[in-house]
Each structure stands twice: as structure tokens, then as C-alpha cells.
Amino acid sequence: MGKPVYMVSGSKGGVGKSIVSMSLIHYLSKRGEKLLLIDADTANPDVGKAYSKTVETVYINLDEKDGWMDLVNRLAVQPDETVVVNTPARSGVGVKLYGTLLTESMQELGRELVTLWVINSQRDSLQLLKEYLDTAGSHTTHVLRNLYHGPERKFELYNTSKIRATVEAQGKTFNFPEVADRISDLLHSERLTIEKVIEVAPIGNRAEVNRWVKECASVFDGVVA
């Protein structure tokens, strides 16, 4: 059995996919996993640029059919590496057209596909999620309410929706913890790894990163379990 493939998605820009990918990479690295990062956000590869010096990183364009074939081929030749796929804001179209190239290959690959679908509190997040679930089929999809966009009660559209029941019939709903803007800016603008931020940040900032990392780990413990 090959190592799992974690796809961080949400299709919509600004929901927080990059910071979820970074925190997931940090978490898996601390568990001693050998990692492969696939950064599909080729227009703005913040995650790849931050982690390419410490994690094997490949850039693949998932807007095109060839990119999906390249992704499947890469998974076939590197079965012993846990994979994190960071998807771009525009990924919904590519998934809809070509996503089955991945989902229908997973059994032959002997790998588990786990999607972390990041949402904000807006309605279009739910529509994009519904479309993705149709493609993902029987593979596990978890929803992460990104609390950067407000407390859990702000996600009322999702909380009371039929789509939540569909998600929780095969996956879970998690609250992804908010981190201070100054830390988020370092990760995005400076393209630093979380480990590097902990190393160079002033003591107050470091305390905030360590708090956030612990809360992220509680979420990912549930995902991995």
C-alpha cells in the first residue's frame, strides 16, 4: 500500500489553501514523513517557493489534461512518499474536466486520496464543494472552516446545509485555527517555512506561531486518524 495523497483544495481564491498546505507539510514533517509537494498553483506558487529547499517539490499545471497525467505518473513512481497537492484558485475547471484521471487511478496505485476542502463563509464555497464531491466519488473529503474568516457561527450556510450531511457521511468537518496577520504575512510575503518563522521571529510572534501550530496539529490528528 502506497502512502496517502492529501489534496488541499477549495477552488476559490482567498479561502486559505496555501496556509493549510504549509501547516500540513509542517505537521507531516514533524511526524517524520518523507514528503513530496506538488504545487499546482503555478501562477503564484507561495508554498513551493517556501518549501522547495526542505521538501522535494514538483510544479504541475492541473489546468491541463497532461498535468493530471503527469500527477498520476509521479504518484506511481514515488509510492513511498506522502504527497501534499496544493491546488490553485482556478482548480475547479481542471478537476471537473480531468479529475477522474486521478480519482479512478487511486485503486490501481494502491494509495488513499484525502481532500482537505477549505471554505470561507460565502455561498459559492458550497457550490464548488458540491461539484467536487461529484468528481471525488468514494474518496474521503474533509471540510475545513477557516476561522480566519470568522468564528464557527459565521459559517451558517455550510453548518445548516445538506452538503454538510453529505460530507460527514464519509468525512469530517474541522475548524482550521486563525493565525495572526503578521505571521500569515511572513509565510506568504516572505515565503518562509513555518520552521523558519519559529526560528527567526521575536518571542511574542514565536509564541503565537507555536500556539497556532499546536491547534493545527489537533486538526490534522483527526485527518490522519
Backbone hydrogen bonds in HBPLUS format (Angstrom, degrees):
<---DONOR---> <-ACCEPTOR-->    atom                        ^
c    i                          cat <-CA-CA->   ^        H-A-AA   ^      H-
h    n   atom  resd res      DA  || num        DHA   H-A  angle D-A-AA Bond
n    s   type  num  typ     dist DA aas  dist angle  dist       angle   num
A0002-GLY N   A0110-GLY O   2.74 MM 108  5.51 144.7  1.86 137.0 147.3     1
A0003-LYS N   A0079-PRO O   2.93 MM  76  6.04 167.7  1.95 170.3 171.1     2
A0083-VAL N   A0004-PRO O   3.19 MM  79  6.57 165.9  2.21 156.3 159.2     3
A0005-VAL N   A0112-GLU O   2.79 MM 107  6.06 163.6  1.82 172.7 173.6     4
A0114-VAL N   A0005-VAL O   2.84 MM 109  6.10 171.2  1.85 171.0 171.1     5
A0006-TYR N   A0083-VAL O   2.75 MM  77  5.99 178.0  1.75 160.2 159.6     6
A0085-VAL N   A0006-TYR O   2.78 MM  79  6.13 165.5  1.80 158.9 161.8     7
A0007-MET N   A0114-VAL O   2.86 MM 107  6.20 155.3  1.92 145.6 154.0     8
A0116-LEU N   A0007-MET O   2.80 MM 109  6.11 160.4  1.84 151.5 157.0     9
A0008-VAL N   A0085-VAL O   2.86 MM  77  6.00 168.7  1.87 164.3 167.4    10
A0087-THR N   A0008-VAL O   3.25 MM  79  6.21 162.4  2.28 166.8 169.0    11
A0009-SER N   A0116-LEU O   2.98 MM 107  6.16 162.2  2.02 145.0 150.7    12
A0118-VAL N   A0009-SER O   2.88 MM 109  6.22 169.5  1.90 154.9 152.0    13
A0012-LYS N   A0010-GLY O   2.52 MM   2  5.45 149.6  1.61 101.1  95.4    14
A0020-VAL N   A0016-GLY O   3.19 MM   4  6.35 151.1  2.28 147.3 155.4    15
A0021-SER N   A0017-LYS O   2.88 MM   4  6.14 159.4  1.92 153.4 159.3    16
A0022-MET N   A0018-SER O   2.93 MM   4  6.21 160.6  1.96 151.3 156.3    17
A0023-SER N   A0019-ILE O   3.03 MM   4  6.14 162.2  2.06 140.5 145.4    18
A0024-LEU N   A0020-VAL O   2.89 MM   4  6.03 151.1  1.97 148.5 156.8    19
A0025-ILE N   A0021-SER O   2.92 MM   4  6.14 160.0  1.96 152.1 157.0    20
A0026-HIS N   A0022-MET O   2.97 MM   4  6.23 161.3  2.01 149.4 154.7    21
A0027-TYR N   A0023-SER O   2.96 MM   4  6.11 160.0  2.00 143.2 148.6    22
A0028-LEU N   A0024-LEU O   2.91 MM   4  6.11 171.6  1.91 156.9 158.5    23
A0029-SER N   A0025-ILE O   2.90 MM   4  5.97 156.0  1.96 148.8 155.9    24
A0030-LYS N   A0026-HIS O   3.05 MM   4  6.26 154.5  2.12 146.9 153.1    25
A0031-ARG N   A0027-TYR O   3.19 MM   4  6.53 130.6  2.45 138.3 151.4    26
A0031-ARG N   A0028-LEU O   3.11 MM   3  5.01 133.0  2.34  92.6 105.8    27
A0033-GLU N   A0028-LEU O   3.11 MM   5  5.59 163.6  2.14 157.0 152.0    28
A0032-GLY N   A0029-SER O   2.93 MM   3  5.12 157.4  1.98 106.9 113.5    29
A0082-THR N   A0034-LYS O   2.86 MM  48  6.10 144.1  1.99 172.3 168.2    30
A0036-LEU N   A0082-THR O   2.90 MM  46  6.15 144.9  2.03 154.7 155.9    31
A0084-VAL N   A0036-LEU O   2.98 MM  48  6.40 157.7  2.03 158.2 164.0    32
A0037-LEU N   A0056-GLU O   2.84 MM  19  6.13 176.0  1.84 167.6 168.6    33
A0058-VAL N   A0037-LEU O   2.88 MM  21  6.29 157.5  1.93 164.2 171.8    34
A0038-ILE N   A0084-VAL O   2.85 MM  46  6.11 170.5  1.86 157.7 160.4    35
A0086-ASN N   A0038-ILE O   2.88 MM  48  6.25 157.4  1.93 158.7 166.2    36
A0039-ASP N   A0058-VAL O   2.92 MM  19  6.27 152.1  2.00 155.9 163.9    37
A0060-ILE N   A0039-ASP O   3.36 MM  21  6.40 149.7  2.46 123.7 131.9    38
A0040-ALA N   A0086-ASN O   2.83 MM  46  5.80 157.8  1.88 158.1 165.8    39
A0044-ASN N   A0041-ASP O   3.18 MM   3  5.61 136.1  2.38 108.1 118.8    40
A0046-ASP N   A0044-ASN O   2.82 MM   2  5.80 138.4  2.00 109.4  96.8    41
A0049-LYS N   A0045-PRO O   2.98 MM   4  6.14 165.4  2.00 156.8 160.9    42
A0050-ALA N   A0046-ASP O   3.02 MM   4  6.13 143.3  2.16 140.8 150.3    43
A0051-TYR N   A0047-VAL O   2.98 MM   4  6.13 156.3  2.04 153.3 159.2    44
A0052-SER N   A0048-GLY O   2.84 MM   4  5.33 133.0  2.06 149.9 154.0    45
A0054-THR N   A0051-TYR O   3.02 MM   3  5.46 149.5  2.12 113.0 121.9    46
A0055-VAL N   A0051-TYR O   2.79 MM   4  5.65 148.0  1.89 168.1 178.1    47
A0067-GLY N   A0064-GLU O   3.09 MM   3  5.35 127.2  2.39 101.5 114.4    48
A0068-TRP N   A0065-LYS O   3.09 MM   3  5.30 119.2  2.47 101.9 115.9    49
A0069-MET N   A0065-LYS O   3.06 MM   4  6.44 156.7  2.12 153.7 160.7    50
A0070-ASP N   A0066-ASP O   2.84 MM   4  6.08 155.9  1.90 147.9 155.0    51
A0071-LEU N   A0067-GLY O   2.90 MM   4  6.15 149.3  2.00 143.7 152.1    52
A0072-VAL N   A0068-TRP O   3.06 MM   4  6.32 165.4  2.09 149.4 151.9    53
A0073-ASN N   A0069-MET O   2.95 MM   4  6.17 163.3  1.98 151.5 156.5    54
A0074-ARG N   A0070-ASP O   2.93 MM   4  6.09 152.6  2.00 145.5 152.7    55
A0075-LEU N   A0071-LEU O   3.01 MM   4  6.31 155.5  2.07 151.0 157.4    56
A0076-ALA N   A0072-VAL O   3.05 MM   4  6.30 141.9  2.20 143.4 154.0    57
A0077-VAL N   A0073-ASN O   3.21 MM   4  6.52 144.9  2.34 145.2 152.9    58
A0078-GLN N   A0074-ARG O   3.15 MM   4  6.21 127.8  2.44 143.5 155.8    59
A0081-GLU N   A0078-GLN O   3.42 MM   3  5.93 165.8  2.45 118.0 118.4    60
A0091-SER N   A0088-PRO O   3.22 MM   3  5.35 159.9  2.26 115.8 115.5    61
A0095-VAL N   A0091-SER O   2.88 MM   4  6.07 163.0  1.91 162.7 167.9    62
A0096-LYS N   A0092-GLY O   2.98 MM   4  6.08 161.9  2.01 145.5 150.7    63
A0097-LEU N   A0093-VAL O   3.00 MM   4  6.21 155.6  2.06 150.9 157.1    64
A0098-TYR N   A0094-GLY O   2.81 MM   4  5.74 166.0  1.83 152.0 156.7    65
A0099-GLY N   A0095-VAL O   2.76 MM   4  4.12 144.1  1.89 119.8 125.1    66
A0101-LEU N   A0098-TYR O   2.92 MM   3  5.75 159.5  1.97 125.9 132.0    67
A0102-LEU N   A0099-GLY O   2.96 MM   3  5.55 142.1  2.11 113.7 122.7    68
A0103-THR N   A0099-GLY O   3.10 MM   4  6.45 165.3  2.12 152.8 153.9    69
A0104-GLU N   A0100-THR O   2.96 MM   4  5.45 160.3  2.00 133.3 139.2    70
A0105-SER N   A0102-LEU O   2.97 MM   3  5.23 154.1  2.04 109.4 117.9    71
A0109-LEU N   A0105-SER O   2.93 MM   4  6.14 150.7  2.02 152.0 161.5    72
A0110-GLY N   A0106-MET O   2.90 MM   4  6.02 124.1  2.22 137.7 151.9    73
A0111-ARG N   A0106-MET O   3.19 MM   5  5.50 164.9  2.22 151.2 154.0    74
A0110-GLY N   A0107-GLN O   3.06 MM   3  4.99 136.4  2.25  93.8 106.5    75
A0115-THR N   A0140-THR O   2.91 MM  25  6.31 168.0  1.92 154.4 157.5    76
A0142-HIS N   A0115-THR O   2.81 MM  27  6.09 169.6  1.83 172.2 169.4    77
A0117-TRP N   A0142-HIS O   2.78 MM  25  6.04 173.4  1.78 167.9 165.5    78
A0144-LEU N   A0117-TRP O   2.82 MM  27  5.92 164.3  1.84 145.0 147.1    79
A0119-ILE N   A0144-LEU O   3.00 MM  25  6.21 165.6  2.02 158.2 157.4    80
A0146-ASN N   A0119-ILE O   3.23 MM  27  6.13 172.2  2.23 162.0 164.4    81
A0126-LEU N   A0123-ARG O   2.92 MM   3  5.52 134.6  2.13 114.2 125.1    82
A0127-GLN N   A0123-ARG O   3.41 MM   4  6.87 152.4  2.49 146.9 154.3    83
A0128-LEU N   A0124-ASP O   3.08 MM   4  6.21 166.6  2.10 151.3 154.2    84
A0129-LEU N   A0125-SER O   3.08 MM   4  6.19 147.7  2.19 135.7 144.8    85
A0130-LYS N   A0126-LEU O   2.92 MM   4  6.18 157.6  1.97 149.7 155.1    86
A0131-GLU N   A0127-GLN O   3.12 MM   4  6.41 159.6  2.16 148.2 152.9    87
A0132-TYR N   A0128-LEU O   3.00 MM   4  6.25 150.7  2.09 142.4 150.8    88
A0133-LEU N   A0129-LEU O   2.94 MM   4  6.21 161.0  1.98 158.1 162.0    89
A0134-ASP N   A0130-LYS O   3.34 MM   4  6.61 146.6  2.45 143.2 150.9    90
A0135-THR N   A0132-TYR O   2.89 MM   3  5.21 130.1  2.14 105.6 119.1    91
A0136-ALA N   A0132-TYR O   2.82 MM   4  6.10 160.1  1.86 157.5 164.4    92
A0137-GLY N   A0133-LEU O   3.22 MM   4  6.17 144.0  2.35 142.0 146.9    93
A0139-HIS N   A0136-ALA O   3.21 MM   3  5.63 163.7  2.24 134.6 133.0    94
A0143-VAL N   A0172-LYS O   2.98 MM  29  6.46 158.0  2.03 157.0 163.3    95
A0174-PHE N   A0143-VAL O   2.81 MM  31  6.19 165.8  1.83 166.8 171.8    96
A0145-ARG N   A0174-PHE O   2.83 MM  29  6.21 164.1  1.86 168.3 164.5    97
A0176-PHE N   A0145-ARG O   2.85 MM  31  5.76 158.1  1.90 135.9 143.2    98
A0149-HIS N   A0146-ASN O   3.02 MM   3  6.08 167.1  2.04 129.8 131.8    99
A0147-LEU N   A0176-PHE O   3.00 MM  29  5.90 165.5  2.02 158.7 163.0   100
A0150-GLY N   A0147-LEU O   3.08 MM   3  4.96 163.8  2.11 103.4 106.4   101
A0154-LYS N   A0151-PRO O   2.88 MM   3  5.62 152.9  1.95 123.9 131.8   102
A0155-PHE N   A0152-GLU O   2.99 MM   3  5.62 163.5  2.02 119.7 125.1   103
A0158-TYR N   A0155-PHE O   3.03 MM   3  5.55 122.9  2.37 111.6 124.4   104
A0159-ASN N   A0155-PHE O   2.80 MM   4  5.95 175.0  1.80 160.1 161.8   105
A0160-THR N   A0156-GLU O   3.03 MM   4  5.95 155.4  2.09 151.2 152.7   106
A0161-SER N   A0158-TYR O   3.04 MM   3  5.08 168.8  2.05 113.5 116.6   107
A0166-THR N   A0162-LYS O   3.10 MM   4  6.49 151.2  2.19 147.4 155.8   108
A0167-VAL N   A0163-ILE O   2.91 MM   4  6.19 157.5  1.97 148.5 154.0   109
A0168-GLU N   A0164-ARG O   2.90 MM   4  6.12 168.1  1.91 157.3 159.8   110
A0169-ALA N   A0166-THR O   3.36 MM   3  5.32 153.1  2.44  97.1 104.8   111
A0170-GLN N   A0167-VAL O   3.10 MM   3  5.85 162.0  2.13 117.6 123.0   112
A0171-GLY N   A0167-VAL O   2.67 MM   4  5.52 140.0  1.82 150.4 162.6   113
A0183-ILE N   A0180-ALA O   3.00 MM   3  5.47 135.1  2.21 110.4 122.1   114
A0184-SER N   A0180-ALA O   3.09 MM   4  6.45 162.6  2.12 153.5 158.8   115
A0185-ASP N   A0181-ASP O   2.81 MM   4  5.98 156.4  1.86 154.7 160.8   116
A0186-LEU N   A0182-ARG O   3.35 MM   4  6.46 148.3  2.46 127.9 134.7   117
A0187-LEU N   A0183-ILE O   3.12 MM   4  6.45 157.6  2.17 152.1 157.9   118
A0188-HIS N   A0184-SER O   2.98 MM   4  6.17 156.7  2.03 151.8 158.0   119
A0189-SER N   A0185-ASP O   2.72 MM   4  5.35 141.0  1.86 139.0 150.9   120
A0197-VAL N   A0193-THR O   3.00 MM   4  6.33 155.9  2.06 150.6 157.0   121
A0198-ILE N   A0194-ILE O   3.02 MM   4  6.29 159.7  2.06 152.5 157.2   122
A0199-GLU N   A0195-GLU O   3.07 MM   4  6.31 143.6  2.21 137.7 148.0   123
A0200-VAL N   A0196-LYS O   2.97 MM   4  6.21 154.3  2.04 155.6 160.4   124
A0201-ALA N   A0197-VAL O   2.91 MM   4  5.50 146.1  2.03 149.2 154.8   125
A0206-ARG N   A0202-PRO O   2.81 MM   4  6.01 159.5  1.85 160.1 167.2   126
A0207-ALA N   A0203-ILE O   2.93 MM   4  6.13 150.6  2.02 143.3 150.5   127
A0208-GLU N   A0204-GLY O   3.18 MM   4  6.49 151.4  2.27 142.4 149.3   128
A0209-VAL N   A0205-ASN O   2.95 MM   4  6.32 156.0  2.01 151.3 158.0   129
A0210-ASN N   A0206-ARG O   2.92 MM   4  6.13 167.4  1.93 154.2 157.3   130
A0211-ARG N   A0207-ALA O   2.99 MM   4  6.17 152.7  2.06 143.6 151.0   131
A0212-TRP N   A0208-GLU O   2.98 MM   4  6.17 167.7  1.99 150.1 153.3   132
A0213-VAL N   A0209-VAL O   2.81 MM   4  6.00 162.8  1.84 157.1 162.0   133
A0214-LYS N   A0210-ASN O   3.13 MM   4  6.25 157.0  2.19 142.5 147.6   134
A0215-GLU N   A0211-ARG O   3.15 MM   4  6.50 155.4  2.22 148.3 154.9   135
A0216-CYS N   A0212-TRP O   2.86 MM   4  6.14 155.8  1.91 153.5 160.9   136
A0217-ALA N   A0213-VAL O   2.90 MM   4  6.12 154.1  1.97 145.8 152.9   137
A0218-SER N   A0214-LYS O   3.15 MM   4  6.48 144.4  2.29 140.8 149.2   138
A0219-VAL N   A0215-GLU O   3.32 MM   4  6.69 148.1  2.42 141.9 149.3   139
A0219-VAL N   A0216-CYS O   3.03 MM   3  5.18 121.1  2.39  99.5 114.1   140
A0220-PHE N   A0216-CYS O   2.95 MM   4  6.30 165.8  1.97 158.8 161.9   141
A0221-ASP N   A0217-ALA O   2.81 MM   4  5.90 142.9  1.95 145.3 154.7   142
A0222-GLY N   A0219-VAL O   3.02 MM   3  5.42 125.0  2.33 104.3 117.2   143
A0223-VAL N   A0219-VAL O   3.20 MM   4  6.60 144.2  2.33 139.2 149.7   144
A0224-VAL N   A0220-PHE O   2.84 MM   4  6.00 175.6  1.84 157.5 157.3   145
A0225-ALA N   A0221-ASP O   2.99 MM   4  5.97 155.8  2.04 141.2 148.6   146
